[in-house]
Amino acid sequence: MAEKTTIARPYAEAVFKLAQQQNDLKGWSERLQLCAAVASNPEVSMLIGNPRVDSKQLAELFYELCGEKLDEHGKNFISTLIENNRLALLPEISQLYEQERAEAEGVVTAEVVSAFALSEDQRKQIADSLKKRLGRDVVLECQVDESLLGGAIIRAGDLVIDGSAKGQIERLSHALLR
């Protein structure tokens, strides 16, 4: 995964710079997400890298599947990826682009895994606290994991806060074994 990310990063940075020049960060997000979905399709992914499918055929397939969402710049980007045998990296490129976009827009996505579903008030409190701590707007992605027993685990970039009952029990267990 790290190797794919390393290879995908220059492409994500290049398309991000282009999106900034065009003042179209959202549009490029949509294009990249669509292209990543097409590249991830099992039938399409079998064609990527297949020596029987030439680059022109692959490009035409992508253009057709993406339709009008893919403008001339998007087509050029897809052609560049095909020429460099990097089309399979579209999901990673899209993900890295979204990270660049979030950074530029001052937004961070935080994953909150809790033992029970959070109320709107709890979500707001967590988002407000993270905004204060991180200095950026926060978008929460909430999930439920009943195995936590109680509390929650919050991940925002490199920050991890484990306030789950399960985590506290594990820390207590390690402390007692020392």
N, C-alpha and C positions, 0 to 999 in steps of 0.2 A: 504494500500500500504506500509506504513512504517513497519508494522508487517511482511509482506512478505519479504521486503528488509532485515530486521533484521535477519530473519531465513535463508535467502539465502546467506548472507555475508560470514559465515564460509566456505560454499561450494565453493564460488567464490574465496576466499583467498587460499583455499587448492589447487584448480585446477590451480590457478595462480602460486603458488610455484612449483607445478609439472611442469608446462610449462616452468618456468625459469630453473629448473634443467635439463629439456630436451632441453633447448635452442630452444623452438618451440612456441613462443608466437602467431605468426600468425596462425600456424596450429591449435592450441587450439581455437583461435578466430573462425575459420571456423567451427570446430567441434561443438562448443557451439552454434553458430548461427544456424547451421543445426538442432541440437537437439531441440533448442528453437522453431524453426519453426515447427518441427514435434509435439512437445508438445502443441503448440498453435493451431494446426489443430483441427477444431471442432469435427471431428469424433474420433480423437485420444484422445482429452481432455475428451470426454464422457467415454472413457475406463479407464482413470486414476482415481483411487479411486473407481471404480466399483467393488463391492465385488464378482461379478461373474467372473471377470477376475483375475486369479492368477498372482503372480509376475513373474513367469517364462514365461507365455504367453505374458505379457506386455514387458518383456525384449526382447524376441524373435521378437516381432513386431517392437520394436525400432531398433534392430540390422538390421532387414530386410529393414526397411524404410531408415535408414542412410547408409546402404551398406558399401562399402569399406572405406568411410570417417571415420568410427568409428574403430580405432585400438583397441588393447587389453586394453590399459589404458582407452580409452574412454568407452569401454564396462564395465570395472570395475567401472568407475564413474557412469554410468547409473544404474548399479546394486545396487550401494550404495544408490543412490537417491530413487530407487524403494523400497529397504529394509526399508528406513526411511520415506516412504510416502512423498517424497519431489520432485517427478518428475514434478509436476505442477509448480514448482518454476524455471524451466529451463530458461524462459525468463528473470527473475530477476537475476539469476545467470550469464547469458550471459552479461547482461547490466553491472553488477558490475565488471565482469571480464574485460570488455572493458574499464571501468574507471581505473582499476588497470593497465592495459596495457598502456593506454594513459599516465598515471602518470609516469610509468617506462620509457617510451620512450620520455618523455618530450613534450608531445603533448596535446593540449586542443582543444576541439570542441566548436566552438562559433556559436550560432544560431543568424542569422541576419534576422529580419523581417522588410521589407521596404515597403513604399507606392508604389514604382515602381521597376521594375527589375533593378538590379545593373549591371553596365558595368564591364568588366574585370579589368579596371584601378581602379574603386571604390572598388572592392573586394580586390585587391592587397593593396590599401591604408589602408583599414580597417584591413586586416590581419597583415600588417606591424606594424600598430599602436598598435594592441592588443599584438603582439609578444613583442614589446618594453615594454609595460606596464606589461605584465604577465611573461615575461622572458621565454616563451616556444613557440615552434612552434604552429601555429594555423591552424585548419582546419575549414573552414566556411561552414555552412549549411544555404543556403539563401532561404527565402520564401517571397512572396508578399502578403500584406494585404492592399488593397486600402482604408480601413476605417481609416488608420493612417493619411490620407490627405497629408502628406509629411514627410520627415525624415525617421528615422529607430529606432528600438529597438534592442539592442545587449545584448545577454545573454551568458556568458562564466563562467561556474561554479557558484560561488556565486555572481559574478559581473553582475549587470544589469545597462545598460545605456539606458535611454529613451530619445532619441533625436527626437521623433516624434512630429509633429504639434499637433496631438490629445492630447498627454501627456502634452505638454506645455499649451494648452488651459485649460485642466483639472486643472493643477497646478495654473494657473492664476485665474480660477474660485474659487478654494479653498481659495486662498489668498484674494480675494475680499470679500468673505463671512465672513472672520474673523474680 
